[in-house]
Amino acid sequence: MTTTGPDIAAAWLDGHAAELSAIRRRLHATPELGRQEYATTALVGEHLERAGLSPKVLEGGTGLVCDVGSVDGPIVALRADIDALPLPDEKDVPYRSQVPGVCHACGHDVHTAALVGVGLALSAYADRLPGRVRLIFQPAEEVMPGGALDVVAEGWMEDVAAIFALHCDPALEVGRVGLKSGAVTAAADTVEVRLTGPGGHTSRPHNTVDLVHALGTVATGLPEALSRLVDPRAGLCLVWGHVSAGVARNAIPREGVLQGTLRVLDKTAWQDAPDLVRRVVAGLVSPYGARADVTYVRGVPPVVNDPSATSLLAAAVQTALGAGAAVATTQSLGGEDFAWYLDHVPGSMARLGVKPPGLERPVDLHQGLFDVDEACLAVAVRVLVTVAVAALTTS
């Protein structure tokens, strides 16, 4: 019996498409936030165990890793993220989130269900695989700096030859997969600037520290200065999402806070960003006499796809789906902790088309109305099984 990727996927998908959809819908209805994915971990584990596999839960209690195949030979990893977002589900569908204020608005339910399908499809061929496929169901992708570091810290990357992943793309039609060699996402960090001063009366700002004015100077001046101090090709962008100061119109407050995200396309610029931000903030507030405390939290570096792994993935897409299925995609300013794996092993992340048919303007990720055409699930299984088997054969 053949062990080619497309045939393995087709053999399982014939008669299991409804099961795949049911898994995805159950996950969508019962979402869990990062490092709280206990029920999700249990559900995934149950499906894999029923197929005769032996998943291992990560030390933190959420997320799991499961090897399929022969002990001898190379190891190729496939990764899905399992956590949801703290957003309300605004869709009117039978599988709408039952957890108030939490939903799978980034497609992680699709990633997870598809990788379960990959595990079930490969389980019947485990003894004929030329190595092992390591299924990584990773927790806390939405939590900086990300659950990928947990997987790496437990040693699951040590013997891996390559790693692959798919991420939902709501702008791409089902049946197409977007690929790019090199950087495909951006670094994403969090920045908090807290200014303090003695406070005072708004009639006498010259006798104290006009904190709100100083805060406004940082709010507008820091992004502007960074755009002049960093190579424009690095694509550095600082956007504030929270600003707060004061409680009374005629009282200068003693404290003010800015919180935002810094995103950058270039890895070198990302490494230099914390020191640069602190230096610029200090210079901006110095004339006003305010005390500035900068909290800079590293998020994730850019995902930089390995050229050889990306070529292998592109070939797998064409083999599994046909000519024209593999399309070019562009680098985005979104962050993805898949980048941490690529610090240790070569790999590639592609964008999975999930756009529902007839939808003129797709609903973007991280919105409560986000949904997918579930035909994308079978597409994901075909691609991931095909690239895993191909990578084992060529490693």
PyMOL commands that set and color helices and strands:
alter all, ss='L'
color gray80, all
select helices_A, chain A and resi 5-13+17-29+38-50+108-123+126-128+148-153+205-207+211-229+232-234+267-288+307-321+339-342+375-394
alter helices_A, ss='H'
color red, helices_A
select strands_A, chain A and resi 56-57+64-69+75-81+132-138+160-173+177-179+182-183+187-196+200-201+237-245+251-252+255-264+291-300+304-305+326-328+347-355
alter strands_A, ss='S'
color yellow, strands_A
deselect
rebuild
show_as cartoon
